[in-house]
Each structure stands twice: as structure tokens, then as C-alpha cells.
Amino acid sequence: MNKSDLITALSTKENLTDKNASEVVNLIFDGFTDTLKKVGRIEIRGFGSFTVREYGAYTGRNPKTGKKTEVGPKKLPFFKVGKELKERVNC
């Protein structure tokens, strides 16, 4: 399922216009993004949790040229699946 599938499913199930469903989905995604930027953690009981992991700088290699290059520190989102979701998928 991608974002447009989610919007279509929401508009069908809740009898919303595609525009309203799109606004709801964008509001949720924007809220997740803002919270991860500020707080660094989102927990949805029964589903899982999102955290931000920080990675330090390292020396990488350009696969095309083989030349070494410095890669700066970065933060990336990480998802850890919840127990309830894991059990539902493994049925």
C-alpha cells in the first residue's frame, strides 16, 4: 500500500472526498515528521514505535569511481514493530 492507496481507502471507508482524505493523511504524516524532529520518538501501542537514530561521520567510497569521500553525521528514522502487530502478521 502506498500513500495514494491509503488516501483512497480512507475516502471510501469514511465517505470523504479525495481532497479531505488527502488532507487527513498529510496532517498525520506531517505530525509524525514534526514530532520526530522535535522529540525523536513516536509510540503507537500495538503497532510499533518510531525513533531517530544518530550516525556518526565516516569515510565512504563512491562505487562508480572508487574514490574515497567523507560522509557527514546524519539522523535517520527507525521503526521497531510492536508485539501485537508482529503476532497479527505471523498468523
Secondary structure, DSSP 4 states (H G I P E B T S, - for coil): --HHHHHHHHHHHTT--HHHHHHHHHHHHHHHHHHHHHTSEEEETTTEEEEEEEE--EEEE-TTT--EEEE--EEEEEEEE-HHHHHHHT-
